[in-house]
Amino acid sequence: MQPFKVIVEKHIDGYVAYPLGLKGVVIGQGDTYKESLMREHQVKLLFAKTYKTLYKGSFGTPQK
């Protein structure tokens, strides 16, 4: 999986993690900084697993 930068912001009700450059996309939320990053990582892994299942190929190389 290609690395990308993640921004974590502290809000009144907790922390929010989102990928740099994608407006409006939240990929992790939590009560602590660590929890928001952990959830962000889980979402990336789920995406990679789903992508591989749908395309039945290596990540980044869709097969027809």
C-alpha positions, -999 to 999 in steps of 0.1 A, spaced: 0 0 0 13 34 -9 20 56 21 2 89 25 1 117 51 -26 118 77 -36 148 97 -50 144 132 -69 173 147 -81 178 183 -118 188 185 -140 194 215 -155 159 213 -123 140 205 -97 135 177 -103 133 139 -78 117 114 -81 124 77 -58 120 47 -40 151 34 -54 163 2 -89 147 4 -114 173 16 -144 160 36 -129 124 41 -126 113 77 -110 79 81 -105 78 118 -122 92 149 -115 86 186 -114 99 221 -76 100 220 -49 107 194 -37 71 195 -73 57 190 -80 79 160 -47 67 143 -55 31 151 -89 34 135 -74 52 105 -50 23 100 -79 -2 103 -98 16 76 -68 15 52 -64 -23 58 -101 -29 52 -99 -9 20 -69 -28 8 -86 -62 16 -118 -52 -2 -99 -38 -32 -80 -71 -36 -112 -92 -33 -131 -71 -58 -103 -70 -84 -87 -104 -76 -52 -90 -83 -24 -74 -66 -31 -41 -50 -30 -13 -76 -33 -36 -106 -70 -42 -114 -76 -73 -134 -105 -77 -160 
